[in-house]
Every structure is written in C-alpha cells, then in structure tokens.
C-alpha cells in the first residue's frame, strides 16, 4: 500500500497485522508486569467504551436493517472510537485530569487486538458495516493478481533469455 494505491495484498495485510501484534504483545506484557497496580474497573470501562460507543450502535442498526444500510454517523462513531488518535487524546486527558495509571493500557490492548487478531481497522463509508468482500473488490483482486502474474512471467522470461556474460 502507498499513497497512490490504497489497498493491501494478503501478504502486506498479514505483515501489518504482525506489526500490530508486536504492539499488542508489548501492551500485554506491561499489563501483566503491573497486574497488581491496575484498577480493574477503570481498565474494563476504558476497554468497553470503545465498542459500546463505537461498534454496538452500528452493529445493532446493521442487523436490524433489511438492506444492511447503516447511517454515516455509525461509521463516524466507529472510526472515532477506534482511532489511535482518540485513544491518545483520551489517555492524555485521563493522565492529566485523573492520573497516569496502568489501566490506560486497556486502550492499546483493545485497538491492537482488533487490528492484529481480527484484522479490523477503520471503516470506509462505502462498505458494509460488518466485514464482507464486495464484488467490486473481488474483481479488482482477480485483475490485480492476473496482472502481477503476467509481469512476473514477462520479467522471468526476459531475464532467462539474456546471456549472463556479454562480450
């Protein structure tokens, strides 16, 4: 993925998830190292608020809708609550106005878990609220893989047809 080609292959998506898994692991190790210092009510509250505000309303609307239509506001709520920026602002405000504490690890644990374990990130408006492959994307992937395969064959053929040493 780059700034001009905003999609990922299965391999680059897996590598991104592996990076998120690294951050999740660091967050979990820190939480386990400080188990006795975590205020569990605060941890559960911070962990849950992301989905209570950001996911559940859209999920309920999606399941109740006969055509799967979900208002844009549900997507905005989801993306706001599942944003690393929002988590950073929330953690900073909590540390400033309440106190810095290990329970704040609930935020990266939730977000990194969503990304690493489930492959969920922010939701574009043009796709279903619950993950499903659109026919358009399926066709794009097929065309992309065909084009990549043709380029690889052409590259191998041109390299194989050249002499290793030229006089």
C-alpha positions as CSV (number, residue, x, y, z in Angstrom):
1,X,0.0,0.0,0.0
2,X,1.2,3.5,-0.7
3,X,-0.3,7.0,-1.0
4,X,-1.5,6.3,-4.6
5,X,-2.5,2.7,-4.3
6,X,-4.6,2.4,-1.1
7,X,-5.1,-1.3,-0.9
8,X,-3.1,-4.2,0.6
9,X,-2.3,-7.6,-0.7
10,X,-2.8,-10.6,1.6
11,X,0.9,-10.5,2.3
12,X,1.2,-6.8,3.1
13,X,-2.0,-7.1,5.2
14,X,-0.5,-10.0,7.2
15,X,2.7,-8.0,7.7
16,X,0.7,-5.1,9.0
17,X,-1.2,-7.4,11.4
18,X,2.1,-8.8,12.6
19,X,3.3,-5.2,13.4
20,X,0.0,-4.6,15.4
21,X,0.6,-7.9,17.1
22,X,4.0,-6.6,18.3
23,X,2.4,-3.6,19.8
24,X,-0.3,-5.8,21.4
25,X,2.4,-8.0,22.9
26,X,4.2,-5.1,24.4
27,X,0.9,-3.7,25.9
28,X,0.0,-7.1,27.3
29,X,3.5,-7.7,28.8
30,X,3.3,-4.3,30.5
31,X,-0.2,-5.1,31.8
32,X,1.0,-8.5,33.2
33,X,4.0,-6.8,34.8
34,X,1.7,-4.4,36.6
35,X,-1.3,-6.6,37.3
36,X,-1.5,-5.6,40.9
37,X,-1.4,-1.9,40.1
38,X,-4.2,-1.9,37.5
39,X,-7.5,-0.5,38.7
40,X,-9.7,-3.1,37.0
41,X,-12.9,-1.2,37.0
42,X,-11.2,1.6,35.1
43,X,-9.5,-0.9,32.7
44,X,-12.8,-2.6,31.9
45,X,-14.5,0.8,31.4
46,X,-11.8,2.0,29.0
47,X,-11.7,-1.3,27.2
48,X,-15.5,-1.4,26.8
49,X,-16.2,2.2,26.0
50,X,-14.6,1.8,22.6
51,X,-17.1,-0.7,21.4
52,X,-20.1,0.5,23.5
53,X,-19.9,3.9,21.8
54,X,-18.2,3.0,18.5
55,X,-19.3,-0.5,17.5
56,X,-22.5,-1.7,19.1
57,X,-24.9,1.1,17.8
58,X,-23.8,0.4,14.2
59,X,-23.8,-3.4,14.7
60,X,-27.4,-3.2,16.0
61,X,-28.6,-1.0,13.2
62,X,-26.8,-3.2,10.6
63,X,-28.5,-6.4,12.0
64,X,-31.9,-4.8,12.2
65,X,-31.7,-3.2,8.7
66,X,-33.3,-5.3,5.9
67,X,-30.8,-4.0,3.4
68,X,-27.8,-3.6,5.7
69,X,-27.9,0.2,5.5
70,X,-26.1,1.9,8.4
71,X,-26.1,5.7,8.8
72,X,-22.8,7.5,8.2
73,X,-22.9,8.6,11.9
74,X,-22.4,5.0,12.9
75,X,-19.3,4.8,10.8
76,X,-18.0,8.1,12.2
77,X,-18.6,6.8,15.8
78,X,-16.8,3.6,15.0
79,X,-13.8,5.3,13.4
80,X,-13.6,7.9,16.1
81,X,-13.6,5.4,18.9
82,X,-11.3,3.0,17.1
83,X,-8.7,5.7,16.3
84,X,-5.3,5.7,17.8
85,X,-5.5,9.5,17.9
86,X,-8.7,9.4,20.0
87,X,-7.1,6.8,22.3
88,X,-4.1,9.0,22.7
89,X,-6.2,12.1,23.5
90,X,-8.3,10.1,26.0
91,X,-5.2,8.6,27.7
92,X,-3.5,12.0,27.8
93,X,-6.6,13.7,29.2
94,X,-7.1,10.9,31.8
95,X,-3.5,11.1,32.9
96,X,-3.7,14.9,33.1
97,X,-7.1,15.2,34.9
98,X,-7.4,11.9,36.8
99,X,-3.9,10.4,37.0
100,X,-1.5,8.4,34.9
101,X,-2.2,4.7,35.5
102,X,-1.6,1.2,34.1
103,X,-5.4,0.8,33.4
104,X,-4.9,3.0,30.4
105,X,-3.3,0.0,28.7
106,X,-6.8,-1.1,28.0
107,X,-6.9,1.3,25.1
108,X,-3.9,0.0,23.1
109,X,-4.8,-3.6,24.1
110,X,-8.3,-3.2,22.6
111,X,-7.2,-1.4,19.5
112,X,-4.1,-3.6,18.8
113,X,-6.2,-6.7,19.5
114,X,-8.8,-5.5,16.9
115,X,-6.2,-4.9,14.3
116,X,-3.8,-7.8,15.0
117,X,-6.3,-10.6,15.9
118,X,-9.3,-9.7,13.9
119,X,-7.8,-7.6,11.1
120,X,-10.3,-4.7,11.8
121,X,-9.2,-1.1,11.4
122,X,-11.2,2.0,10.4
123,X,-14.3,1.5,8.3
124,X,-14.8,3.2,4.9
125,X,-18.3,4.6,4.3
126,X,-18.7,2.6,1.0
127,X,-18.5,-0.9,2.5
128,X,-20.9,-2.9,4.7
129,X,-20.6,-2.1,8.4
130,X,-19.8,-5.8,9.1
131,X,-16.9,-7.1,7.0
132,X,-17.8,-8.7,3.7
133,X,-15.9,-8.8,0.4
134,X,-17.6,-6.6,-2.1
135,X,-18.0,-8.0,-5.7
136,X,-16.0,-4.9,-7.0
137,X,-13.1,-5.7,-4.7
138,X,-13.1,-9.4,-5.6
139,X,-12.9,-8.4,-9.3
140,X,-10.1,-5.9,-8.6
141,X,-8.1,-8.6,-6.7
142,X,-8.5,-11.0,-9.5
143,X,-7.4,-8.4,-12.1
144,X,-4.5,-7.4,-9.9
145,X,-3.3,-10.9,-9.4
146,X,-3.5,-11.7,-13.1
147,X,-1.5,-8.5,-13.9
148,X,1.1,-9.3,-11.3
149,X,1.4,-12.9,-12.6
150,X,1.8,-11.6,-16.2
151,X,4.5,-9.2,-15.1
152,X,6.4,-11.9,-13.2
153,X,6.3,-14.2,-16.2
154,X,7.5,-11.5,-18.5
155,X,10.3,-10.5,-16.1
156,X,11.4,-14.1,-15.7
157,X,11.3,-14.7,-19.4
158,X,13.3,-11.5,-20.2
159,X,16.0,-12.4,-17.6
160,X,16.1,-16.1,-18.7
161,X,16.6,-15.1,-22.3
162,X,19.6,-12.9,-21.7
163,X,23.2,-14.1,-21.6
164,X,24.9,-14.0,-18.2
165,X,28.1,-12.6,-19.7
166,X,28.2,-10.3,-22.7
167,X,31.4,-10.0,-24.9
